[in-house]
Amino acid sequence: MKSSYKNQLAIVFLLWLLVIVVTILLVAYAKFSFLIAIAIWIVAAVFTAVKSTTPIGRACCINIIAVLSVFLWLEGHWVRKSLARGGDVESSQWSEDSATDDQGKIIVRDPVLGYRNAPNYAGMHERRVHDELGFSVRYTTDENGHRKGWSSADAVENECTVFFGCSFTFGFGLNDEEAGPYMLGRMTNSRVLNLGVNSYGPHQLLAALEFDLFPGAENCEPGAVIYQAIPDHIRRVAGYTEYDQHGPRYVLLDNGELVYTGLFSDFDSSQLSQSFWGGLFAKSYIYKEYFQRRLLLADKEIDLYLAIVAEIGQRLEKAYPDAEFIIVYWDTENRDYAIELDEKLPTMADKYLRVTEIIPDIQAVPDEYRVPLDPHPNARANQAIAEALANVISAVE
């Protein structure tokens, strides 16, 4: 009898050892790994319940099965949602004419900003979803790593307008001439610098100002500095995104002072913890939805973001007293923190533009203003925003 019990215990032990190994392999290599792994854990728990010789052991297994079933349903629900949005079924291909490192070699590391666009880059970026072509576009940067802008022989050499922001500013999924800064330069026949970099937030702009990296090596006296703000920038300044683990880290002290402490990837225990858990659960759709997108935003993260934007405005006023600080806010989200930004950001800028006021039907027909099979703004959206900015800038002049 004891021998039979030991044999069953050994079988159960080996089963769970195998389950753990398979789970690790799934997380490392498989698509929809957590969905498959949870299903395997349920099967293993059912087998353990059948083999259990005590009521307590069987009851524990049944409770575990019930909890895992809930997680299986949630994981499956968000997998379906992601598939409907085109997520995780995309493929990106980069083919560069000349480049240096990472993300299709358009991104290089920077000791202060964490990363930046490679100088003198020229290459193609193609993205497919469900084997359907979303876009096939060319990205070009100049010797300073700025996205190619409108060039005009009539432009005053040392006068410029500076755009700063993330992929919305850079023009992700768009050809050079379809990016908003390029359009504004063409409309106003003036020099417009596109300092946008994919995954950036305002913390990069603040670091650039603090360490004399703005607007760069160019002979440029900004008449306007335009920052395109999106609610996701809150997570970025807090270091809560998997795509900005090397960005500049700022800490908001109790006295309201902002302190640059290095990069997120420098030896900071909280960020290493965030990176660890983010890496471990990166393929879990439950984690992505409830932690990466929702639960990590508290008052302290919002306060940090707002303090960074306020500091940017103050530094710009001191360094470029004749320049207008203009914020274009993508107010297309209805979450509480997004609404809070819309209430407080206008007090920090000389001019404040809401995208829903520039494009009134953008929420009713969002696909009309998006890159095909992608959430980024398309040329039509950039055209409308550039026209609104051209009117604002001409009114200032």
C-alpha positions in Angstrom: 0.0 0.0 0.0 2.8 2.4 1.0 4.7 1.4 -2.1 1.7 2.3 -4.3 1.3 5.6 -2.5 4.9 6.5 -3.1 4.6 5.5 -6.7 1.6 7.8 -7.2 3.5 10.6 -5.4 6.5 10.2 -7.6 4.3 10.3 -10.8 2.6 13.5 -9.6 6.0 15.1 -8.7 7.5 14.2 -12.1 4.3 15.5 -13.8 4.6 18.9 -12.1 8.3 19.0 -12.8 7.5 18.4 -16.5 4.8 21.1 -16.4 7.2 23.7 -15.0 9.8 22.9 -17.7 7.2 23.1 -20.4 5.9 26.4 -19.0 9.4 27.9 -19.1 9.9 26.8 -22.7 6.4 28.1 -23.6 7.1 31.5 -22.1 10.5 31.7 -23.8 9.5 30.6 -27.3 5.8 30.2 -27.9 3.1 32.6 -29.0 0.1 32.8 -26.7 2.3 31.0 -24.2 0.3 31.8 -21.1 -2.9 30.6 -22.6 -1.4 27.3 -23.4 0.5 27.1 -20.1 -2.6 27.7 -18.0 -4.5 25.0 -19.9 -1.6 22.6 -19.2 -1.7 23.5 -15.5 -5.4 22.8 -15.4 -4.9 19.4 -16.9 -2.1 18.6 -14.4 -4.3 19.8 -11.5 -7.2 17.6 -12.7 -4.8 14.6 -12.8 -3.4 15.4 -9.4 -7.0 15.6 -8.0 -7.8 12.2 -9.4 -4.6 10.7 -7.9 -5.1 12.4 -4.5 -5.8 10.0 -1.7 -7.1 12.5 0.8 -10.2 14.8 0.8 -8.1 17.8 1.7 -5.7 17.2 -1.2 -8.6 16.7 -3.6 -10.3 19.9 -2.4 -7.2 22.0 -2.8 -6.8 20.7 -6.3 -10.4 21.6 -7.1 -9.9 25.1 -5.8 -6.7 25.5 -7.9 -8.6 24.3 -11.0 -11.4 26.9 -10.3 -8.9 29.7 -10.0 -6.9 28.6 -13.1 -10.1 28.4 -15.1 -10.9 32.0 -14.3 -7.4 33.0 -15.5 -7.8 30.8 -18.6 -11.0 32.6 -19.5 -9.5 36.1 -18.9 -6.3 35.2 -20.9 -8.4 33.9 -23.7 -10.7 36.9 -23.6 -7.8 39.4 -24.0 -6.1 37.2 -26.7 -9.3 37.5 -28.7 -9.4 41.2 -28.2 -5.8 41.5 -29.3 -6.4 39.5 -32.4 -9.4 41.7 -33.2 -7.1 44.7 -32.9 -4.4 43.1 -35.0 -2.0 42.6 -32.2 0.6 39.9 -32.0 -0.1 38.8 -35.5 2.1 41.4 -37.1 5.5 41.1 -38.8 7.9 44.0 -39.3 10.7 44.0 -41.8 13.5 46.6 -42.0 15.9 47.0 -44.9 18.3 49.8 -44.3 20.5 51.5 -46.9 22.8 52.8 -44.2 22.4 52.4 -40.4 24.1 51.6 -37.2 22.2 49.7 -34.5 18.9 48.1 -33.3 15.2 48.4 -34.3 16.0 48.1 -38.0 19.2 49.9 -37.0 17.5 53.3 -36.8 18.0 53.5 -33.0 21.4 54.0 -31.3 22.2 54.2 -27.6 22.7 57.6 -25.9 24.4 58.1 -22.5 21.9 60.8 -21.4 18.7 60.2 -23.3 19.1 56.4 -23.3 18.6 56.1 -27.1 18.1 58.3 -30.1 17.7 58.1 -33.9 20.8 57.1 -35.8 22.4 59.8 -37.9 22.3 59.6 -41.7 19.9 56.7 -41.6 17.9 55.7 -44.7 15.8 52.5 -44.9 12.5 50.9 -45.5 10.0 49.7 -42.8 7.3 47.2 -43.8 4.6 46.0 -41.5 2.0 43.2 -42.1 -0.9 42.1 -40.0 -2.7 38.8 -40.7 -0.4 38.7 -43.8 -2.1 41.9 -45.0 0.2 44.8 -45.8 -0.2 47.7 -43.4 2.5 50.0 -44.7 5.8 50.0 -46.5 7.5 53.3 -46.0 10.9 55.0 -46.0 12.5 56.6 -43.0 15.4 59.1 -43.5 17.4 61.0 -40.9 20.0 63.8 -41.2 23.5 64.1 -39.8 22.0 64.9 -36.4 19.6 62.0 -36.3 16.5 64.1 -37.0 13.8 62.9 -39.3 14.1 64.4 -42.7 12.2 67.7 -42.9 11.1 70.2 -45.4 14.0 72.2 -46.9 13.6 75.6 -48.3 16.1 78.0 -49.7 13.9 80.9 -48.5 14.0 79.8 -44.8 16.0 82.0 -42.5 19.0 79.8 -41.5 19.0 80.3 -37.7 15.2 80.5 -37.2 13.3 77.2 -36.7 10.3 75.5 -35.2 11.1 72.4 -33.1 8.8 69.4 -32.8 9.5 67.0 -29.9 7.6 63.8 -29.1 7.3 60.1 -29.7 6.3 58.0 -32.7 3.3 60.4 -33.2 5.8 63.1 -33.9 8.4 61.0 -35.7 5.8 59.7 -38.1 5.7 56.0 -37.5 4.4 54.1 -40.5 4.6 57.1 -42.7 7.0 58.3 -45.4 9.2 61.3 -44.6 6.9 63.8 -46.3 3.8 62.5 -44.4 5.2 63.3 -40.9 3.6 66.3 -39.2 6.7 68.4 -38.9 7.5 68.0 -42.6 4.0 69.1 -43.5 4.2 72.2 -41.2 7.6 73.2 -42.8 6.1 72.9 -46.2 3.0 74.9 -45.3 4.9 77.7 -43.7 7.9 77.4 -46.0 10.2 77.4 -43.0 12.7 75.3 -41.2 11.0 72.7 -38.9 13.1 70.2 -36.9 11.6 66.8 -36.1 13.2 65.6 -32.9 10.6 62.9 -32.5 11.9 59.4 -31.6 9.8 56.2 -31.3 8.9 55.5 -27.7 10.1 58.9 -26.4 8.3 60.9 -23.7 8.7 64.4 -22.1 11.5 63.1 -19.9 13.8 62.9 -22.9 13.0 66.5 -23.8 13.7 67.6 -20.2 17.0 65.7 -20.2 18.0 67.3 -23.5 17.3 70.7 -22.1 19.1 70.0 -18.8 22.2 68.7 -20.5 22.4 71.2 -23.4 21.4 68.6 -26.0 18.4 70.7 -27.3 17.8 71.3 -30.1 21.1 69.8 -31.0 24.2 70.8 -32.8 22.3 72.9 -35.3 22.4 76.7 -35.5 18.8 77.1 -34.6 16.9 79.7 -32.5 13.4 78.2 -31.9 10.4 80.5 -32.4 8.1 77.7 -31.3 8.6 74.4 -29.5 5.8 71.9 -30.1 5.3 68.9 -27.9 2.8 66.2 -28.8 1.4 64.7 -25.6 -0.3 61.4 -25.3 -1.6 59.8 -22.0 0.8 56.9 -22.4 3.7 59.3 -21.7 2.7 59.0 -18.0 3.9 55.4 -18.0 7.0 56.2 -19.9 8.3 58.9 -17.4 7.7 56.3 -14.6 9.7 53.6 -16.4 6.7 51.3 -16.8 7.0 50.5 -20.4 9.0 47.6 -21.8 10.2 49.7 -24.8 11.7 52.6 -22.7 13.9 50.7 -20.2 16.9 52.9 -21.1 15.2 56.3 -20.9 16.2 59.1 -18.4 14.9 58.6 -14.9 13.6 61.5 -12.9 12.5 61.5 -9.3 10.1 64.0 -7.8 11.2 64.9 -4.3 8.9 65.9 -1.5 9.8 69.5 -1.9 8.8 69.4 -5.6 12.3 69.3 -7.0 12.9 67.1 -10.0 16.2 65.2 -9.9 17.8 63.3 -12.9 19.2 60.0 -11.5 20.5 58.4 -14.7 18.8 55.9 -16.9 16.1 53.4 -16.0 18.5 50.6 -16.8 21.1 51.9 -14.3 21.3 50.0 -11.1 18.0 51.0 -9.5 16.2 48.2 -7.6 12.6 49.4 -8.3 13.2 49.6 -12.1 15.1 46.3 -12.1 12.1 44.8 -10.4 9.7 46.4 -12.9 11.9 45.1 -15.8 12.0 41.6 -14.2 8.3 41.2 -13.8 7.6 43.0 -17.1 10.0 40.5 -18.8 8.5 37.5 -17.0 4.9 38.3 -17.8 5.5 40.1 -21.1 3.5 37.5 -23.0 0.5 37.4 -20.6 -2.4 39.3 -22.0 -3.9 39.6 -18.5 -0.7 41.3 -17.3 -0.6 43.6 -20.3 -4.2 44.7 -19.9 -4.5 45.0 -16.1 -1.0 46.0 -15.1 0.9 47.6 -18.0 -2.2 49.6 -19.2 -4.2 50.3 -16.0 -3.0 49.6 -12.5 0.4 51.1 -12.6 -0.9 54.7 -12.9 -1.4 56.3 -9.5 -1.2 59.9 -8.3 2.6 59.8 -8.0 3.1 58.9 -11.6 0.7 61.6 -12.8 2.4 64.1 -10.5 5.8 63.2 -11.9 4.6 63.6 -15.5 3.0 67.0 -14.8 6.1 68.2 -12.9 8.3 67.2 -15.9 6.2 69.1 -18.4 6.0 72.1 -16.1 9.8 72.1 -15.7 10.2 71.9 -19.5 8.1 75.0 -19.9 10.2 76.9 -17.3 13.5 75.8 -18.9 12.3 76.8 -22.4 11.2 80.2 -21.1 14.6 80.8 -19.6 16.7 79.4 -22.5 14.5 80.8 -25.3 12.4 83.7 -24.0 11.0 84.5 -27.4 9.8 80.9 -28.1 6.3 79.8 -27.7 5.8 76.4 -25.9 2.9 74.7 -27.7 1.3 71.5 -26.5 -0.8 69.3 -28.9 -2.7 66.9 -26.7 -4.2 63.7 -28.0 -7.4 63.8 -25.9 -8.9 60.7 -27.5 -8.9 58.6 -24.3 -11.7 58.9 -21.7 -9.8 57.4 -18.7 -9.6 59.5 -15.5 -5.9 60.2 -15.8 -6.2 61.3 -19.4 -9.0 63.7 -18.5 -6.8 65.0 -15.6 -4.0 65.8 -18.0 -6.4 67.7 -20.2 -7.4 69.9 -17.2 -3.8 70.6 -16.1 -1.6 70.7 -19.2 -3.1 74.0 -20.6 -1.7 76.0 -17.6 1.8 74.8 -18.6 1.9 75.9 -22.2 1.7 79.2 -24.1 -0.7 77.6 -26.6 -2.7 74.4 -26.1 -4.4 72.5 -28.8 -6.7 69.5 -28.4 -6.8 66.9 -31.2 -10.5 66.4 -30.9 -11.0 70.1 -31.5 -8.7 70.0 -34.5 -10.3 66.9 -35.9 -13.9 66.7 -34.5 -14.8 63.3 -36.0 -11.6 61.5 -35.0 -13.4 59.5 -32.3 -16.4 58.7 -34.5 -14.3 57.4 -37.4 -10.9 56.7 -36.0 -9.7 54.5 -38.8 -10.0 57.5 -41.2 -7.1 59.1 -39.3 -4.9 56.1 -38.5 -2.1 54.3 -40.4 -3.6 51.2 -42.0 -3.8 48.3 -39.4 -2.0 50.5 -36.8 -3.1 53.0 -34.2 -0.6 55.8 -35.2 -1.9 59.0 -36.9 -1.8 58.9 -40.7 -1.0 61.7 -43.2 -4.6 63.0 -43.1 -4.4 63.5 -39.3 -1.0 65.1 -39.5 -2.3 67.4 -42.3 -5.1 68.7 -40.1 -2.8 69.2 -37.1 -0.1 70.9 -39.2 -2.8 73.3 -40.5 -3.9 74.2 -37.0 -0.4 74.8 -35.9 0.4 76.9 -38.9 -2.5 79.2 -38.0 -1.3 79.4 -34.3 2.3 80.1 -35.3 1.3 82.8 -37.8 -0.9 84.4 -35.2 2.0 84.5 -32.8 4.2 86.1 -35.4 
